[in-house]
């Protein structure tokens, strides 16, 4: 029977009001706040929006507890808009890309949600908080469940949960290494990430990507500032390589100036007799003095930077801390120099040596391990810097370091075991 008199329960929100609500949602207002304002439940308003083809997901892209980018997704029409709040471009959800498409959103969700094992720490660099869909905050699995349905994400097994970066020749930055091999390096299309594949030396694929992860994890555990590394796959041509990716600090206006270049500006060189004649501690202090002078920085800060470098290099037996891969950051926004975060730690734990598998004993393998630019055995170097700076007082977590040995070779495991024995002997 037709309801001629219009009897029965009338909707609380008419069409004109719904149009106003939709517009306010499009500007970023929360459905929960609007539902409270208009006197209906959030679930009822969401169902009305869904019935009108206005289903939306509101994702807050959160870094260190603050919303870096708000993403409002129109599920029905497969489109979205976003608002950036982060000042640093590398912290924004889409980096330097001012016009991301639907595929960009899908790749963002895949690359951020399917984060890697990261040495078992399960410490995501970033997180998404999904609002206004029956819950205030969704777990990782909740959002993945919604995203799979709406964005057609591929369900991956645990062993495959890592970002993949596909590159062509136009993306590549470098190919050659200093050790008669090659290592692919590139920037992601949105320039947010620097991606570095495993080195290939003498036709053998190195596991230096794992050393990068281990060094990055050690820095995080010890409270040392670093360019945090995460595992990924580097796809180039028909080849897939193990790799790591990290935030592209150049997006934030930083330029790395090597120590060698800074010395050249001052008319100095690490080949000068003034430097060569010093012992290891003297060389460390000399480098700190020159960094402080070149950047108009505190000597205490530059000395701590050199100590941080030496400690991490000793922990992972890095042999490649030459004067071109440490230095200072120049901040183009402030016009000032800054202490850089630590990066480039891959040539360690015997992964610098393509003949490591042929060594018969650990002592044979250690014959080619030294700490640059000091030329010292890492265990001797640790004893020297501990005597000078009291490492356990400065880094109380040294005895508590957690190590995931999943990717380590037997020699690497023995090396770190001996390092930990050394801590036990320290008072």
C-alpha positions in Angstrom: 0.0 0.0 0.0 1.3 3.4 -1.0 2.1 5.7 2.0 0.0 8.7 0.8 0.2 10.6 4.1 3.9 10.1 4.4 3.3 8.3 7.7 6.0 6.4 9.5 9.6 7.2 10.7 11.2 10.0 8.7 14.9 10.1 8.1 16.7 12.5 10.4 18.9 13.8 7.6 17.4 15.1 4.4 19.2 15.2 1.0 20.3 18.8 1.4 21.8 18.1 4.7 23.6 15.0 3.3 25.1 17.2 0.6 26.5 19.5 3.3 27.8 16.5 5.2 29.5 15.1 2.1 31.2 18.4 1.4 32.4 18.7 5.0 33.8 15.1 4.8 35.6 16.0 1.6 37.4 18.8 3.4 38.7 16.3 6.0 36.2 16.4 8.8 35.6 13.2 10.7 32.4 11.2 10.2 32.3 10.5 13.9 32.3 14.3 14.7 29.6 15.0 12.1 27.4 12.1 13.3 27.5 13.5 16.8 26.7 17.0 15.6 23.6 15.8 13.6 22.4 13.5 16.3 22.8 10.1 14.7 25.2 7.2 15.2 28.4 6.9 13.3 27.3 3.5 12.0 24.0 5.0 10.7 25.8 7.9 8.9 28.3 5.5 7.4 25.5 3.3 6.1 23.8 6.3 4.6 27.0 7.4 2.9 27.6 3.9 1.6 24.0 3.7 0.2 24.6 7.0 -1.6 27.8 5.6 -3.1 30.0 7.7 -0.8 32.0 5.0 1.0 35.3 6.6 2.1 38.3 5.5 4.1 40.3 8.1 5.9 43.9 7.1 6.5 46.3 9.1 8.6 49.9 8.4 7.6 51.6 8.7 11.0 55.3 9.1 11.8 56.4 9.2 15.4 52.8 9.8 16.6 52.1 12.8 14.3 50.0 12.7 11.1 52.3 13.4 8.2 49.7 13.0 5.5 45.9 12.6 5.6 44.5 10.5 2.8 40.8 10.5 2.0 39.9 7.6 -0.3 36.7 7.5 -2.3 36.3 3.8 -2.6 33.3 3.8 -5.0 35.0 6.0 -7.6 38.6 4.7 -7.0 40.0 8.2 -6.4 41.5 10.0 -3.4 42.9 13.3 -2.2 45.5 14.0 0.4 46.7 16.7 2.7 50.4 16.9 3.7 51.2 18.1 7.2 54.9 17.0 7.4 57.4 19.7 6.7 60.0 17.2 5.5 59.2 16.0 2.0 60.6 12.6 2.6 58.1 12.1 5.5 55.1 12.8 3.3 53.2 9.8 2.1 53.8 10.4 -1.6 57.1 12.3 -1.3 57.7 14.7 -4.1 54.9 13.3 -6.2 52.2 16.1 -6.3 49.8 14.1 -8.5 49.8 10.5 -7.4 47.3 8.1 -9.0 45.4 5.0 -7.8 48.4 2.8 -8.5 50.6 5.1 -6.4 48.2 4.6 -3.5 48.3 0.8 -3.9 52.1 0.8 -4.0 52.2 3.0 -0.9 50.0 0.5 1.0 52.0 -2.5 -0.2 55.4 -1.0 0.5 54.4 0.3 4.0 52.2 -2.4 5.2 54.1 -5.4 3.9 57.2 -4.4 5.9 59.9 -6.9 6.3 61.1 -9.0 9.2 63.8 -6.4 9.9 65.9 -8.8 11.9 62.9 -9.9 13.9 62.4 -6.5 15.5 59.0 -6.0 14.0 59.5 -2.2 14.3 57.6 -0.5 11.5 59.0 2.8 10.5 55.6 4.3 9.9 52.0 3.3 10.5 48.6 4.0 9.2 45.6 4.8 11.3 42.2 4.2 9.7 39.3 6.3 10.9 35.5 6.4 10.6 34.8 2.8 9.6 33.1 1.5 12.8 36.4 1.7 14.7 38.6 4.6 15.7 41.8 2.8 15.0 42.4 -0.3 12.9 45.1 -2.8 13.3 47.5 -3.7 10.4 45.4 -6.7 9.5 42.2 -4.7 9.6 43.4 -2.1 7.2 45.0 -4.8 4.9 41.6 -6.6 4.8 39.8 -3.4 3.7 42.6 -2.5 1.3 42.7 -5.9 -0.3 39.0 -5.6 -1.2 39.1 -2.0 -2.4 42.6 -1.7 -3.8 43.0 -5.3 -5.0 46.3 -5.8 -3.2 48.0 -9.1 -3.7 48.1 -11.3 -0.6 51.7 -12.3 0.1 53.1 -14.9 2.4 55.3 -13.9 5.3 58.5 -14.8 3.4 57.5 -12.5 0.6 56.3 -9.5 2.6 58.7 -6.9 1.5 58.6 -4.0 -1.0 59.7 -4.5 -4.6 61.2 -1.8 -6.6 61.3 -2.1 -10.4 63.9 0.0 -12.2 65.0 0.7 -15.7 68.3 2.1 -16.9 67.0 5.7 -16.5 66.6 5.1 -12.7 70.2 3.9 -12.1 72.6 6.2 -10.3 75.7 3.9 -10.1 76.7 0.5 -11.3 80.4 -0.1 -10.6 82.0 -0.8 -7.2 85.6 -0.2 -6.1 86.2 -3.9 -5.9 85.9 -4.9 -9.6 82.2 -5.7 -9.4 79.0 -3.9 -9.7 76.2 -2.7 -7.3 72.9 -1.2 -8.6 71.8 2.0 -6.9 68.7 4.0 -7.8 66.0 6.4 -6.6 62.4 5.3 -6.5 60.1 7.0 -9.0 58.7 9.4 -6.3 62.3 10.1 -5.1 61.3 9.2 -1.6 63.7 6.2 -1.3 67.3 5.4 -2.1 67.6 1.8 -3.1 70.8 -0.2 -3.1 71.1 -3.8 -4.3 73.6 -6.4 -3.1 77.0 -6.1 -4.6 78.1 -8.6 -7.2 81.9 -9.2 -7.1 83.7 -11.8 -9.2 80.3 -13.1 -10.3 79.3 -13.9 -6.7 76.4 -12.1 -5.0 77.4 -10.6 -1.6 75.2 -10.5 1.4 76.2 -6.9 2.2 72.4 -6.0 2.2 72.1 -8.0 5.4 75.1 -6.2 7.0 73.4 -2.9 6.2 70.3 -4.1 8.1 72.4 -5.4 11.1 74.3 -2.1 11.4 71.1 -0.1 11.1 69.5 -2.2 13.8 72.6 -1.9 16.1 72.4 1.9 15.7 68.7 1.9 16.7 69.3 -0.2 19.7 72.3 2.0 20.9 70.5 5.3 20.2 72.9 6.3 17.4 71.4 8.4 14.7 71.4 6.5 11.4 69.7 6.4 8.0 67.5 3.4 8.9 67.7 0.6 6.3 64.9 -1.8 5.4 64.9 -4.9 3.3 63.5 -5.0 -0.3 63.9 -6.5 -3.7 65.7 -4.6 -6.5 64.2 -5.7 -9.9 66.2 -4.7 -12.9 65.7 -6.2 -16.3 65.0 -9.9 -15.7 67.1 -10.1 -12.5 66.0 -9.8 -8.9 68.5 -8.8 -6.3 68.4 -8.6 -2.5 68.5 -5.0 -1.5 67.9 -2.3 1.2 66.1 1.0 0.9 66.2 4.1 3.0 64.8 7.6 3.1 66.2 9.9 0.5 67.6 12.7 2.8 68.2 15.0 -0.2 64.4 15.6 -0.4 64.7 17.4 2.9 67.4 19.7 1.6 70.4 17.8 2.9 73.6 17.4 0.8 76.3 15.0 2.0 79.8 16.6 1.9 82.5 14.0 2.3 85.4 14.4 4.8 87.9 14.2 1.9 86.2 17.1 0.2 86.1 19.2 3.4 89.8 18.6 3.8 90.5 19.7 0.3 88.7 23.0 1.0 91.1 23.5 3.9 94.2 22.6 1.9 94.6 19.4 3.9 94.6 15.6 3.1 94.4 12.4 5.1 97.7 11.5 3.3 99.5 14.3 5.1 102.2 13.3 7.6 100.3 15.2 10.3 97.6 12.6 10.1 99.5 9.4 9.2 101.9 9.7 12.2 99.1 9.7 14.8 97.8 6.7 16.7 94.1 5.6 16.2 92.7 7.8 19.0 94.8 10.7 17.8 93.4 10.2 14.3 89.9 10.1 15.6 90.4 13.4 17.5 92.1 14.9 14.4 89.1 14.1 12.2 86.7 15.5 14.8 88.7 18.7 15.1 88.7 19.2 11.3 85.0 18.4 11.0 84.3 20.9 13.8 86.3 23.6 12.0 84.9 22.9 8.6 81.3 23.0 9.8 81.5 25.5 12.6 80.3 22.8 14.9 81.0 21.8 18.5 84.1 19.6 18.9 82.3 17.4 21.4 79.5 16.7 18.9 81.9 15.9 16.0 84.0 13.7 18.4 80.9 11.8 19.4 80.1 11.3 15.7 83.5 9.8 15.1 83.2 7.6 18.1 79.7 6.4 16.9 81.2 5.6 13.5 84.1 3.7 15.0 81.9 1.7 17.3 79.4 0.6 14.6 82.3 -0.2 12.2 83.9 -2.4 14.9 80.6 -4.1 15.6 80.1 -5.2 12.0 83.8 -5.3 11.0 83.3 -2.7 8.4 86.5 -2.2 6.3 85.2 0.6 4.1 84.9 3.7 6.3 87.2 5.7 3.9 87.3 9.5 4.0 84.7 9.7 1.2 81.8 8.0 3.1 81.8 10.1 6.3 81.6 13.8 6.6 78.9 16.4 7.2 75.4 17.2 6.0 74.8 20.7 4.6 71.2 21.9 5.2 70.2 24.1 2.3 67.2 25.4 4.2 69.3 26.8 7.1 72.6 27.3 5.2 74.4 25.4 8.0 76.3 22.2 8.4 75.0 19.4 10.6 76.2 16.1 12.0 75.0 13.4 9.6 73.2 10.3 10.4 75.4 7.1 9.9 75.0 5.2 6.6 76.9 3.0 4.2 77.9 0.0 6.4 77.7 -2.9 4.0 81.3 -3.9 3.6 81.5 -5.8 6.8 81.1 -9.2 8.5 83.3 -10.6 5.8 80.9 -9.8 3.0 83.6 -7.5 1.5 85.6 -10.6 0.5 84.4 -12.8 -2.4 86.9 -15.5 -1.3 85.5 -15.8 2.3 84.1 -19.3 1.7 87.6 -20.6 0.9 89.1 -19.6 4.3 89.8 -22.6 6.5 89.7 -20.8 9.9 88.3 -17.7 11.5 91.8 -16.3 12.0 92.5 -16.7 8.3 89.3 -14.7 7.6 90.4 -12.0 10.0 93.6 -11.3 8.1 91.7 -8.9 5.8 89.6 -7.2 8.5 90.7 -3.7 9.8 88.9 -0.6 10.8 89.3 2.4 8.5 90.6 5.1 8.4 92.7 3.9 11.4 94.1 0.7 10.0 93.5 -1.1 13.2 92.3 -4.6 14.1 88.7 -4.2 15.3 89.2 -5.9 18.6 92.3 -3.7 19.3 90.3 -0.7 18.2 87.5 -1.6 20.6 89.9 -1.9 23.5 91.5 1.5 22.7 88.3 3.5 22.4 86.9 1.7 25.5 90.0 2.8 27.5 89.7 6.3 26.2 85.9 6.9 26.3 84.4 4.1 28.6 82.1 2.6 26.0 79.8 0.9 28.5 79.1 4.2 30.3 78.3 5.9 27.0 76.4 3.0 25.5 74.8 1.1 28.3 72.9 -1.2 25.9 76.1 -2.7 24.5 75.7 -5.7 26.7 72.0 -6.0 25.8 72.3 -5.9 22.0 70.0 -8.3 20.3 71.2 -10.1 17.2 69.3 -12.0 14.6 71.7 -14.5 13.1 69.3 -15.5 10.3 71.5 -14.3 7.5 74.9 -14.5 9.1 77.7 -16.8 8.0 79.6 -18.9 10.6 82.5 -16.5 10.5 80.2 -13.5 11.2 78.5 -15.4 14.1 81.9 -16.2 15.6 83.0 -12.6 15.2 80.1 -11.2 17.1 80.4 -13.8 19.8 84.0 -12.7 20.4 82.8 -9.1 20.5 80.3 -10.0 23.2 83.0 -11.9 25.2 85.0 -8.6 25.0 82.2 -6.7 26.7 82.0 -9.2 29.5 85.7 -8.5 30.3 85.1 -4.8 30.5 84.5 -3.4 34.0 
